[in-house]
Amino acid sequence: MKDTAPFLNRLRKNFRHWGKWARKRGIQCYRLYDRDIPEFPLAVDLYGDRAHLQEYWRGGEADARDRGAWIAAIREAAAQALEMPASRMVIKRRERQRGTDQYEKTGARGEDFVVAEGGHRFVVNLEAYLDTGLFLDHRLTRAMVGERAAGRRFLNLFCYTGSFTVYAAAGGATESLSVDLSNTYLDWAKRNLQLNGLDPGRHRLLRADATPFLADASGRGERFDLIVLDPPSFSNSKRMRNLLDVQRDHPALIAGCMALLAPGGELFFSTNLRRFRPDADALSSWQVENISERTIPEDFRNRRIHHCYRVTRRVASAGRV
Ligand SMILES: C[S@@+](CC[C@H](N)C(=O)[O-])C[C@H]1O[C@@H](n2cnc3c(N)ncnc32)[C@H](O)[C@@H]1O
């Protein structure tokens, strides 16, 4: 088995550097290690005083026999580098998912706890699901949405645990609607809104499949001034009519959102699909600005963690994608 010393040393060095960086900015949750050494393909994130380690597994069961020992060694190295008891760490294997719903349960119940970000509070759980409840690569996007929400009607599609909604509502959105297919995540979003003292009468949660929702809402004449569209790369939940594939379906999703956008409104569309390519022809009716460089936080060294676009109605002589 590989010697874990290079991983331990790098993690310790990163903890010093990024710890200082985070303290200066009042950030509690951040990415500490981002596959910095190719032989140790992990992401290590800090959530308050706990650590979330994800191992990017590239297939092949050749090493399966050694796996238990390998995980134990990684845990030990991380515990030393972060000076944290191993009991406050969770290690997960992140396999490449294709055509399946990524939001699976892990089988563990885990423990819910609260972290702070941008002056707001969020419930996270490092064990129960593959994801934690708060995607750290969207820290800056959330702040951007919060800053633009005052006096606006906000729509959060594929809202997950409602973190964008918390920012928008706290930022002064007059009302909001958060849509997701999963009752589990809508409950979680409700807890996040409650935790931040936000009015459930003005900030509604709706269980719906996003694609038919868009058509129905347009038919009802609903309008929003600020929309976040952050779909999963793929989804084929049993409760959906059709499989969702963001590369194939983004023009239709964006068109559906643009139909709901009030004059002067803006849409933020984001995807974590690494190889995503916007379909310039299909999107040519709108002004599409790639803002990923502004929305990917410094602590994410992988600059392809997400692609983010600001979409607005065209003004005369504006450029294309
Ligand atoms: C990529 S996450 C969204 C991330 C979120 N915007 C954030 O940054 O916190 C995916 C979410 O989409 C939801 N979802 C998947 N397919 C859906 C569909 N067809 N309609 C509505 N929600 C869906 C899942 O339940 C999950 O909560």
The ligand as an ORCA input file, in Angstrom:
! r2SCAN-3c Opt
* xyz 0 1
  C     -27.732     19.731     -8.227
  S     -28.869     19.732     -6.882
  C     -29.239     21.377     -6.894
  C     -28.209     22.126     -6.096
  C     -28.726     23.386     -5.387
  N     -29.258     24.354     -6.319
  C     -27.657     24.006     -4.496
  O     -26.652     24.540     -4.983
  O     -27.762     23.897     -3.285
  C     -30.125     18.674     -7.441
  C     -31.514     18.761     -6.843
  O     -32.389     18.546     -7.943
  C     -33.505     17.783     -7.519
  N     -34.115     17.208     -8.718
  C     -33.646     16.221     -9.512
  N     -34.448     16.040    -10.579
  C     -35.454     16.962    -10.466
  C     -36.561     17.320    -11.277
  N     -36.831     16.689    -12.400
  N     -37.367     18.332    -10.871
  C     -37.116     18.997     -9.727
  N     -36.063     18.709     -8.909
  C     -35.246     17.704     -9.290
  C     -32.951     16.808     -6.521
  O     -33.990     16.343     -5.668
  C     -31.905     17.680     -5.813
  O     -32.457     18.287     -4.684
*
